[in-house]
Amino acid sequence: MSELAFIVAIRGLLELVLWLLIGRAALLLLAGRYGADNAVIRMFDFLLKPVRACSDRLMPTVSGAVKDAVIFILLLLIWLGLGVAKLTLVAS
């Protein structure tokens, strides 16, 4: 049962990061050129700082917007993979 709890916990953390990325992107679209002055966007940046630091080490030459898209896709694939692993654990 501890494997299932681990998968659920990691999946929950990934889901939080995915929603933070979605929320930041949506808010940037709404804020337009005033995005840098927005306190909520700065909060999103603060919460996403560890994820961005890791991606900076893995992809140093990729630009910011492309890097966010790649991070989102990779985390989504990991989240889906953990969902399949959870399903196989529950089914067995």
N, C-alpha and C positions, 0 to 999 in steps of 0.2 A: 504494500500500500504506500510505502514511502516513495517509490518511483512515480506513482501517480500524483502524489502531492508535489513532488519536485517539478514534474511537467506542468501541472496546473499553475504553480507559482511563477515559473519562468514564462509561461504563456501569458499570464496576467501582466507581468512587467513589460513584455514585448508589446502587448496591446496598449498599455499606457503610453509607451514611446511612440507607437504608430498614431495614436490619437493626438499626441502633442505635435507631431509633424504635420498632420492634417489640419489641426487648428491653427498652427502658425502660418501655413501656406494660405489658408482661407482668410486669415486676418491681414496678411500682407496684400492679398488681392483687394480687400476692402479698404485698407488704409492708403494704398497708393504710395505717393512720394513722401507721405508723412509717417511711414512705417518705422523709421529710425527713432522718431520721437515718442512712439507709443509705448506706454509702460507695460502693457500686456505682452507685446511682442518681446520686450526686454526680459520679461518673466519666462516666456517660452525659450528664449535664447539661454537663459541661466539654467533652466531645467534640462535643456538638450546639450549643454556644454560637454558632459562626459561622452555622449554619443558622437558628437562632432570631433572631439579630441581623438577618439579611436579611429574615426574615418580619416582624419588628417594624416595619421600614421600609415593607414592602409593605402590611401589614395592621395599622395601629396600633390600630384600635378593636375587633378581634376578641379574644375571651378565649383563655386558654391551651390548654384542651383542644380547643376547636374549631380553633384555629390549628394544633395538632399534626396533627389529622385532615386539614385542608386541605393542609398541607405534605406529608403522606404521599401523598395522592391526586395532587397535582401532580407530585411526584417520581416516583411510579409511572407516571404517564402519559408523562412524559419518558423514563423508562427503557424503557417499551414502544415508544415512538416511535424511540428509538435502536436497539432490537432490530430493528424493521422496516427502518431504514436500513442496518443491518449486513447483514441478509438480502438486500436489494437490491444492496448492493455485492458481496457474495460471489457472488450469482447472475449478475451481469453480467460 
